[in-house]
Structure formats: structure tokens, C-alpha cells
Amino acid sequence: MASDERKYFGTDGIRGVATEKPLDPETLVRLGQAIAQIFIAKRGRHRILIGKDTRLSGYMIETALSAGIMSMGADVLLVGPIPTPGVAYLTKSMRADAGIMISASHNPFEDNGIKIFGADGFKLPDEKELEIEALLSNGVSLEAKAEPGKVGKAQRIDDALGRYTVFLKENFPRELSVEGMRIGFDCANGAAYQLAPQTFRELGAEVMARGISPNGRNINAGFGSLYPEIVRELVLENNLDLGVSLDGDADRAVFVDEKGSVLDGDVVLAICALDLASRGMLHGNTVVATVMSNLGLQDILNQNNIQLVRSQVGDRYVLEEMLKNGYNLGGEQSGHTIFSDISTSGDGTLTALKIVEVMRRTGKPLSELAAPFRHFPQKLLNIAVREKPALESLPSVVEVMSKVESELGDKGRVLVRYSGTENKARVMVECEEAEKCKEYASAIASAIEREIGAV
């Protein structure tokens, strides 16, 4: 039986340094076999689609996974560099049994990762990941491997990017036009370096772009959503209407308005929520965000009689909450925005289309749409720990947290959790005064260090 102890999967697939476990060739072949065994239980020919971002190691990982998959008798559809949401869309539209995206998102090029989608285009639930974990640990059964005459083959899908571009354009209202708009993009030298500028140009916008010359080593290197100053400079120097900064696999976007203000995912959620609600299209009159989203989001939604539901950190958990209750808008502060009526994952280019749609429909510049949003001051501290016991089992930590929460009342928020990928505790405090946030966060962090701090 699969254990709840995870060795390979983190909060968003498998991550690591390319060529090192679990991203070494031997483990990758076994991973390909495990994925194939999980998804090809029924009879007939089976196809698993593989996409990637622009990292140099993508070639090695793609080849090793393909070898493992084909050894189990399944075919491989190779779609090349494409955003993560493109893999989700194509997996479903091409009726593949599963889809794999090779990417480490905003991480440097030395890192890489693997995200897996089911035939429905959704990321795998925990139980499926645990099944794969078990097969990786124990090995696939010998009888499950294909006979020599039944091994799979690989096929490159040359028009994959075009198919996805058409899908995106079809989701921009025909009664609206982007002609005359001037838009800046920073594509992080990543998966959307062609797709995002091309999509908006084909719709009629004037596009200026940076981060569109990938060489395998420069993905996220001073470009992308972690460096919004790049697109900010582009907007201000060229008097553009807005700027869009994507991460390496283009499943998230950070925006810059025409005045140069940087707008994170919380602001984007607020803009889209108010627009959908005004047209009676916000399901359940509810938005889903994570526990990390700023109190400012909750504040502006409350002012407009919109409910905020919080999930644990990770866009997959946001989506699970949305699907469970039929909500159609959710996202993360980091820039993942999910429109579940349209897509099965966060999509930076689609989010840009939605923001432009609101601008065109209302006739308002982006700065005016963002103006009602007020960020609450927030202090985040990371504390190295030697172990991760339940926080409620640490008396002094509980005591300090209770005192802080009592003093804040409904004017602030405390969140303490362990990192899912590192031996760290994360302390976040939000309130109306920046100095108070810092004071409260430091007090909680000190209590954690005394109890379980790393020596």
C-alpha cells in the first residue's frame, strides 16, 4: 500500500537539480515506467504527452521519461517548449491518457521538475502521486513491461503551439478588440517566449517583449515574474498601457500598470472578481485564495459582498477547493490565477487576456482598476528548524501566538506553518502597522528558535 511518506513529490510535482536524484536518468526512466503503468491499465494503444520549458536539461529528462514510457508499450507525443497550461489543455484536447510538463517554474536553469496531468487536464490528486511513489520505490511489475514487438513509439506534434494559441484567442470576446493597445511582456526566456507575444499580436495589439531569447541556461536569469522591474522599465520608457511578467513555465503572471505600479496576484484576483460579480458570472459569489493572500484581498471582497475562501498553499489546492464547491475564480498571491470555466490550471497568458478584457470592457486604465485595493503590511520570516513537530505541541510558541492573535483581533492575521520542501518554519503576520507586524513576527520566530531552532 502506498505510504503517506513522500520521497519524490512535493507541493507541485517533483523538483530537483538536473542529473541528481530524483532527476537522474535512471530514476527518470523508472518514473516514466511508473506513470505509464498507472495510466494504461485498460486495453488498446495509449499515448502520454510531454511538454517542457526551455531549460537545457529538458532534452535529457524528456528522452529518459520517453524511454520508460515506451518500454511499457505506450506512445509518446512530444510537443516541445510550451507553457504548463498548454500541456494541460493539449492532454485533454488530444485525448492523451496523461500529460507531463518538464519545468521548475521560476527556479534557475540548473533545477528542473516534473508536473503530471490526468486525461482530464487536471494535476494529479495526492492519492495518484502516492501510487507513483510506491511504484518508484518498489519498481513496476515485470509482466507490465511491453513485449519487444509492442514497445511504444514517439511522435513530435509540430503544430502544438498553434493549437494552443487558437484556444487562447477563442477565449477573448469577439465584441472586444485589443487594437491600439500597447503591451509589454517579459517572458523570462521561458516556455511562453513565442506564445504570449504572438497571441496578442495576432489579436491586433502592439507588443514589445523582453526575455524572448532562450539559450537553455538563461531561463529566469534576471527576467520573469520575480523581476517585475524589467517590464516596469519597458512600460515607463515606451508609454505602454500595461506590462505582463511571466515565470519560466508561464502558469503565472505579475502585472505592471501604465504608471509603473507592480500588481501581484491578489490585485489581479480582486479586479477579475469585481468584474465577474458585476456581470453576475462569479459562481457562488466567492473567490478562492490561499492562506498567504493579503488581508487587502479579503477587505475589498468584503466591501463588495464577495466571500473569500482560503486553501492551503499551492495552486492545485486552490483548484481542488474551487471544483469541490463549483467556484470559477481562484488563485495565489504569486500570480497563479485560475479561471476554471476555461482552464484546468493557472495560465499567465490567459490571465493577461482577462485583464485586458476588463480594461476594454470598462474603458478604464489598469491603474484605475487596481486603485481600490489596499495592501495590508505583511512580515514574513523563515526560521531554520531541526525537526517539525506539531506546532500545538510547543507550549511557548502557542503562548506567544495566542497573545499576538488576541492583540490583533480582527485587525490582523497570523500564519505559522512548516515549509513543504525545506527544514524551515514560516511565520507571517499581517496588520495595519508595518512596525507591529515586524514586532509580532519576531516574537513568534524567537519562540520557535528556542524550541526547535537548528543549531
C-alpha positions as CSV (number, residue, x, y, z in Angstrom):
1,M,0.0,0.0,0.0
2,A,1.2,3.5,-0.8
3,S,2.7,5.3,2.2
4,D,1.8,8.8,3.1
5,E,5.5,9.5,3.5
6,R,6.5,11.4,0.3
7,K,10.0,10.8,-1.1
8,Y,9.6,12.3,-4.5
9,F,6.6,14.6,-4.8
10,G,6.4,18.0,-3.2
11,T,3.6,20.6,-3.3
12,D,3.9,20.9,-7.1
13,G,5.2,17.7,-8.6
14,I,8.8,16.6,-8.5
15,R,11.7,19.1,-8.2
16,G,15.4,18.8,-8.0
17,V,18.8,19.5,-9.6
18,A,19.1,18.1,-13.1
19,T,21.2,14.8,-13.2
20,E,20.9,14.4,-9.4
21,K,18.3,12.1,-7.8
22,P,15.4,12.1,-8.4
23,L,16.2,13.8,-11.8
24,D,19.0,11.4,-12.7
25,P,18.5,9.3,-15.9
26,E,17.9,6.0,-14.1
27,T,15.2,7.3,-11.8
28,L,13.6,9.2,-14.7
29,V,13.3,6.0,-16.8
30,R,11.7,4.3,-13.8
31,L,9.4,7.3,-13.4
32,G,8.3,7.0,-17.0
33,Q,7.5,3.4,-16.5
34,A,5.6,4.1,-13.3
35,I,3.5,6.9,-15.0
36,A,2.7,4.5,-17.9
37,Q,1.7,1.7,-15.6
38,I,-0.7,4.0,-13.7
39,F,-2.3,5.3,-16.8
40,I,-2.5,2.4,-19.2
41,A,-4.4,-0.2,-17.2
42,K,-7.1,-0.6,-19.9
43,R,-6.7,-2.2,-23.3
44,G,-5.6,-0.6,-26.6
45,R,-2.9,1.8,-27.6
46,H,-2.0,4.6,-25.1
47,R,-0.5,8.0,-25.5
48,I,1.3,10.2,-23.0
49,L,2.0,13.8,-23.9
50,I,5.2,15.5,-22.9
51,G,6.0,19.3,-22.9
52,K,8.8,21.3,-21.4
53,D,10.1,24.8,-20.8
54,T,13.4,26.0,-22.3
55,R,15.9,24.5,-19.8
56,L,18.9,22.7,-21.2
57,S,18.2,19.6,-19.1
58,G,14.7,19.3,-20.7
59,Y,16.1,17.3,-23.5
60,M,17.7,14.7,-21.2
61,I,14.6,14.4,-19.0
62,E,12.2,14.2,-22.0
63,T,14.3,11.4,-23.5
64,A,14.6,9.4,-20.3
65,L,10.9,9.7,-19.5
66,S,10.0,8.7,-23.1
67,A,12.2,5.6,-22.9
68,G,10.5,4.5,-19.7
69,I,7.0,5.1,-21.1
70,M,7.7,3.4,-24.4
71,S,9.2,0.4,-22.6
72,M,5.7,-0.1,-21.2
73,G,4.0,-0.2,-24.6
74,A,2.7,3.4,-24.6
75,D,3.3,6.0,-27.3
76,V,4.8,9.5,-26.5
77,L,3.5,12.8,-28.0
78,L,6.3,15.4,-27.9
79,V,5.1,19.0,-28.0
80,G,8.3,20.8,-27.3
81,P,8.6,24.1,-25.4
82,I,5.1,25.2,-24.3
83,P,3.6,26.7,-21.1
84,T,2.4,24.3,-18.4
85,P,-1.3,25.2,-19.1
86,G,-0.7,24.3,-22.7
87,V,0.2,20.8,-21.7
88,A,-2.9,20.6,-19.5
89,Y,-5.1,21.8,-22.5
90,L,-3.4,19.5,-25.1
91,T,-3.6,16.4,-22.9
92,K,-7.3,16.8,-22.8
93,S,-8.0,18.0,-26.3
94,M,-5.8,15.3,-27.9
95,R,-7.3,12.6,-25.7
96,A,-4.0,11.5,-24.3
97,D,-4.0,9.2,-21.3
98,A,-1.8,11.6,-19.3
99,G,0.4,14.7,-19.7
100,I,3.8,15.6,-18.4
101,M,5.3,19.1,-18.1
102,I,9.1,19.3,-17.5
103,S,9.7,22.5,-15.7
104,A,10.9,24.0,-12.4
105,S,8.8,27.1,-12.8
106,H,10.7,30.2,-11.6
107,N,13.8,28.3,-10.4
108,P,17.2,28.8,-12.1
109,F,18.1,26.6,-15.1
110,E,20.1,24.1,-13.1
111,D,16.9,23.0,-11.4
112,N,14.1,21.1,-13.2
113,G,10.9,19.4,-12.3
114,I,8.0,17.2,-13.4
115,K,4.3,18.0,-13.2
116,I,1.8,15.3,-14.2
117,F,-1.7,15.8,-15.5
118,G,-4.5,13.2,-15.9
119,A,-6.5,12.7,-19.1
120,D,-8.9,15.4,-17.9
121,G,-6.2,18.0,-17.9
122,F,-6.1,18.3,-14.1
123,K,-3.0,17.9,-11.9
124,L,-2.9,14.5,-10.1
125,P,-4.6,14.2,-6.7
126,D,-2.4,13.1,-3.8
127,E,-3.6,9.5,-4.0
128,K,-2.3,9.2,-7.6
129,E,1.0,10.7,-6.7
130,L,1.3,8.2,-3.8
131,E,0.7,5.3,-6.3
132,I,3.5,6.6,-8.4
133,E,5.7,6.9,-5.3
134,A,5.1,3.3,-4.4
135,L,6.0,2.1,-8.0
136,L,9.2,4.2,-7.9
137,S,10.1,2.6,-4.6
138,N,9.2,-1.0,-5.5
139,G,9.6,-1.0,-9.2
140,V,7.0,-1.8,-11.9
141,S,6.0,-5.4,-12.4
142,L,8.0,-7.3,-15.0
143,E,4.8,-8.6,-16.6
144,A,3.6,-5.0,-17.1
145,K,6.5,-4.2,-19.5
146,A,5.9,-4.5,-23.2
147,E,7.0,-7.4,-25.3
148,P,9.6,-6.5,-28.0
149,G,7.0,-6.2,-30.7
150,K,4.7,-4.0,-28.7
151,V,7.0,-1.2,-27.4
152,G,5.8,2.3,-27.9
153,K,6.9,5.0,-30.4
154,A,7.5,8.8,-30.1
155,Q,5.9,11.4,-32.3
156,R,6.6,15.1,-32.4
157,I,3.5,17.3,-32.7
158,D,4.7,20.3,-34.8
159,D,1.5,22.4,-34.5
160,A,1.1,22.1,-30.7
161,L,1.9,25.8,-30.1
162,G,-0.5,26.9,-32.8
163,R,-3.3,24.8,-31.4
164,Y,-2.9,26.4,-28.0
165,T,-2.7,29.9,-29.5
166,V,-6.0,29.3,-31.2
167,F,-7.6,28.2,-27.9
168,L,-6.4,31.3,-26.1
169,K,-7.6,33.7,-28.8
170,E,-11.0,32.0,-28.9
171,N,-11.4,32.9,-25.2
172,F,-11.2,36.7,-25.9
173,P,-14.6,38.1,-26.6
174,R,-15.2,38.8,-30.3
175,E,-17.1,42.0,-29.5
176,L,-14.0,43.5,-27.9
177,S,-10.7,44.5,-29.6
178,V,-7.1,45.0,-28.4
179,E,-6.2,47.0,-31.5
180,G,-4.5,50.2,-30.5
181,M,-3.3,48.7,-27.2
182,R,0.5,48.8,-26.4
183,I,1.6,45.9,-24.2
184,G,4.9,44.9,-22.8
185,F,5.9,41.3,-22.0
186,D,8.7,39.7,-20.1
187,C,8.7,36.0,-21.0
188,A,11.6,35.0,-18.7
189,N,13.4,33.3,-21.6
190,G,10.9,30.5,-20.8
191,A,8.1,28.5,-22.2
192,A,6.0,31.4,-23.4
193,Y,8.7,33.2,-25.3
194,Q,6.9,32.7,-28.6
195,L,3.3,32.1,-27.4
196,A,2.5,35.2,-25.4
197,P,3.7,37.9,-27.7
198,Q,2.3,36.0,-30.8
199,T,-1.1,35.6,-29.2
200,F,-1.5,39.4,-28.5
201,R,0.0,40.4,-31.9
202,E,-2.5,38.2,-33.7
203,L,-5.3,39.9,-31.8
204,G,-4.1,43.3,-33.0
205,A,-2.0,44.7,-30.1
206,E,1.4,46.3,-30.4
207,V,3.7,44.2,-28.4
208,M,7.2,44.9,-27.0
209,A,8.9,41.9,-25.4
210,R,11.9,41.0,-23.3
211,G,13.1,37.6,-22.2
212,I,12.4,36.0,-25.6
213,S,15.9,34.7,-26.4
214,P,16.2,31.4,-24.5
215,N,19.5,29.5,-24.8
216,G,18.9,26.7,-22.3
217,R,20.7,28.5,-19.5
218,N,19.1,31.9,-19.2
219,I,15.6,31.0,-18.1
220,N,14.5,33.2,-15.2
221,A,18.1,34.7,-15.1
222,G,17.2,38.3,-14.1
223,F,14.0,38.1,-16.1
224,G,10.4,37.0,-15.3
225,S,7.8,37.3,-12.6
226,L,10.5,37.6,-9.8
227,Y,11.9,40.6,-11.6
228,P,9.0,42.9,-12.4
229,E,11.3,45.8,-12.7
230,I,12.3,44.6,-16.2
231,V,8.8,45.0,-17.6
232,R,8.2,48.1,-15.5
233,E,11.1,49.8,-17.2
234,L,9.7,48.7,-20.6
235,V,6.3,50.2,-19.7
236,L,7.6,53.5,-18.5
237,E,10.2,54.1,-21.2
238,N,7.7,53.3,-24.0
239,N,4.5,54.7,-22.6
240,L,2.7,51.3,-22.7
241,D,-0.8,50.5,-21.4
242,L,0.4,47.7,-19.2
243,G,3.2,45.2,-18.7
244,V,3.0,41.4,-18.1
245,S,5.8,39.4,-16.4
246,L,5.6,35.6,-16.8
247,D,7.5,32.9,-14.9
248,G,9.5,30.2,-16.6
249,D,6.6,27.9,-17.4
250,A,4.1,30.7,-17.8
251,D,1.5,29.4,-15.5
252,R,1.5,32.7,-13.6
253,A,1.7,36.4,-14.3
254,V,2.6,39.6,-12.4
255,F,1.4,42.9,-13.9
256,V,2.6,46.5,-14.1
257,D,0.1,49.3,-14.7
258,E,0.7,52.3,-17.0
259,K,2.1,54.3,-14.1
260,G,4.6,51.6,-13.2
261,S,3.0,50.1,-10.2
262,V,3.5,46.4,-9.7
263,L,0.3,44.4,-9.2
264,D,0.5,40.9,-7.7
265,G,-1.9,38.0,-7.9
266,D,-4.1,39.3,-5.1
267,V,-4.8,42.5,-7.0
268,V,-5.5,40.5,-10.2
269,L,-8.0,38.4,-8.3
270,A,-9.7,41.4,-7.0
271,I,-10.0,43.0,-10.4
272,C,-11.4,39.9,-12.0
273,A,-13.7,39.1,-9.1
274,L,-15.3,42.6,-9.2
275,D,-15.8,42.3,-13.0
276,L,-17.3,38.8,-12.9
277,A,-19.6,39.7,-9.9
278,S,-20.8,42.9,-11.7
279,R,-22.0,40.7,-14.6
280,G,-23.5,38.0,-12.4
281,M,-20.8,35.5,-13.5
282,L,-18.9,34.9,-10.3
283,H,-20.1,31.4,-9.2
284,G,-21.3,31.4,-5.6
285,N,-20.2,35.0,-5.3
286,T,-16.9,33.5,-4.0
287,V,-13.2,33.7,-4.7
288,V,-10.7,31.0,-3.6
289,A,-7.2,32.1,-2.5
290,T,-4.6,30.6,-0.2
291,V,-3.7,31.3,3.4
292,M,-0.9,33.5,2.1
293,S,-3.1,36.0,0.3
294,N,-3.1,39.5,1.7
295,L,-5.8,40.8,4.0
296,G,-6.3,43.5,1.5
297,L,-7.9,41.0,-0.8
298,Q,-10.4,39.9,1.9
299,D,-11.1,43.6,2.7
300,I,-12.0,44.6,-0.8
301,L,-14.1,41.5,-1.4
302,N,-16.0,42.0,1.8
303,Q,-16.7,45.6,0.8
304,N,-18.4,44.2,-2.3
305,N,-20.3,41.4,-0.6
306,I,-18.0,38.7,-2.1
307,Q,-16.9,35.8,0.0
308,L,-13.2,34.7,0.3
309,V,-12.4,31.0,0.9
310,R,-8.8,30.1,1.8
311,S,-7.0,26.9,0.9
312,Q,-3.5,25.7,1.8
313,V,-0.6,26.9,-0.3
314,G,-0.4,25.6,-3.9
315,D,-2.5,26.2,-7.0
316,R,-3.6,22.6,-7.0
317,Y,-5.2,23.0,-3.6
318,V,-6.9,26.2,-4.8
319,L,-8.3,24.3,-7.7
320,E,-9.5,21.4,-5.6
321,E,-11.4,23.9,-3.4
322,M,-12.9,25.5,-6.5
323,L,-14.0,22.2,-8.0
324,K,-15.4,20.9,-4.8
325,N,-17.9,23.8,-4.5
326,G,-18.3,24.9,-8.1
327,Y,-16.4,28.2,-7.8
328,N,-14.9,29.6,-11.0
329,L,-12.2,32.1,-9.8
330,G,-9.2,31.4,-7.6
331,G,-5.5,32.0,-7.4
332,E,-2.4,32.8,-5.4
333,Q,-0.6,36.0,-4.5
334,S,2.4,34.8,-6.5
335,G,0.4,35.2,-9.7
336,H,-1.4,31.9,-10.4
337,T,-4.9,32.8,-11.4
338,I,-7.4,30.1,-12.3
339,F,-10.5,30.6,-14.4
340,S,-12.0,27.1,-14.0
341,D,-14.7,27.7,-16.6
342,I,-11.9,27.9,-19.2
343,S,-8.8,26.2,-17.9
344,T,-7.7,23.4,-15.6
345,S,-4.7,25.3,-14.3
346,G,-3.2,28.7,-13.8
347,D,-2.3,30.4,-17.1
348,G,-0.3,33.6,-17.3
349,T,-1.2,34.4,-20.9
350,L,-4.9,33.7,-20.3
351,T,-4.8,35.9,-17.2
352,A,-3.3,38.7,-19.3
353,L,-6.2,38.3,-21.8
354,K,-8.7,38.5,-19.0
355,I,-7.1,41.7,-17.5
356,V,-7.1,43.3,-21.0
357,E,-10.7,42.2,-21.4
358,V,-11.7,44.1,-18.2
359,M,-9.8,47.2,-19.4
360,R,-11.5,47.2,-22.7
361,R,-15.0,46.5,-21.4
362,T,-14.8,49.2,-18.8
363,G,-12.7,51.7,-20.7
364,K,-10.5,52.2,-17.6
365,P,-6.7,52.1,-17.4
366,L,-5.2,49.4,-15.3
367,S,-4.2,51.8,-12.5
368,E,-7.8,52.8,-12.0
369,L,-9.0,49.2,-11.9
370,A,-6.3,48.5,-9.2
371,A,-6.9,51.7,-7.2
372,P,-9.4,50.3,-4.7
373,F,-7.1,47.6,-3.5
374,R,-5.1,48.4,-0.3
375,H,-2.3,46.0,0.8
376,F,-2.0,45.4,4.5
377,P,1.6,45.5,5.8
378,Q,3.0,41.9,6.0
379,K,6.1,40.5,7.6
380,L,7.3,37.0,6.6
381,L,10.2,35.3,8.4
382,N,11.8,31.9,7.7
383,I,13.3,30.0,10.6
384,A,15.7,27.0,10.1
385,V,14.5,24.1,12.3
386,R,16.0,20.8,13.2
387,E,12.6,19.0,13.3
388,K,8.9,19.6,12.5
389,P,6.7,18.7,15.5
390,A,3.1,19.7,15.6
391,L,3.1,23.4,16.4
392,E,0.4,22.9,19.1
393,S,2.9,20.7,21.0
394,L,5.2,23.6,21.6
395,P,3.8,25.5,24.6
396,S,5.9,28.7,24.4
397,V,5.1,29.0,20.7
398,V,1.4,28.5,21.3
399,E,1.5,31.1,24.2
400,V,3.1,33.8,22.0
401,M,0.9,33.2,19.1
402,S,-2.2,33.3,21.3
403,K,-1.1,36.6,22.7
404,V,-0.4,38.1,19.3
405,E,-3.7,37.0,17.9
406,S,-5.5,38.4,20.9
407,E,-3.9,41.8,20.4
408,L,-4.6,41.8,16.7
409,G,-8.3,40.8,17.0
410,D,-9.9,41.2,13.6
411,K,-7.4,43.8,12.5
412,G,-4.7,41.4,11.6
413,R,-3.7,37.8,10.9
414,V,-1.1,35.3,12.0
415,L,0.0,32.3,9.9
416,V,2.7,29.8,11.1
417,R,3.5,26.7,9.0
418,Y,6.3,24.4,8.0
419,S,7.8,24.5,4.5
420,G,6.9,21.5,2.4
421,T,10.3,21.4,0.8
422,E,12.8,22.7,3.4
423,N,13.5,22.3,7.1
424,K,12.1,25.7,7.9
425,A,9.2,27.2,9.7
426,R,7.5,30.2,8.1
427,V,6.0,32.9,10.2
428,M,3.7,35.5,8.5
429,V,2.0,38.4,10.3
430,E,-0.4,40.9,8.7
431,C,-1.8,44.0,10.4
432,E,-2.4,47.7,9.8
433,E,1.1,48.9,11.0
434,A,4.3,47.6,9.5
435,E,6.3,48.0,12.7
436,K,3.8,46.0,14.7
437,C,3.9,43.2,12.0
438,K,7.7,43.1,12.4
439,E,7.5,43.1,16.2
440,Y,4.9,40.3,16.4
441,A,6.6,38.1,13.7
442,S,9.9,38.4,15.5
443,A,8.4,37.4,18.8
444,I,6.9,34.2,17.3
445,A,10.1,33.4,15.4
446,S,12.1,33.7,18.6
447,A,9.8,31.3,20.4
448,I,10.2,28.8,17.6
449,E,14.0,29.2,17.6
450,R,14.1,28.5,21.3
451,E,12.0,25.3,21.0
452,I,13.2,23.7,17.7
453,G,15.7,26.1,16.1
454,A,18.6,24.5,14.1
455,V,21.9,24.7,15.9
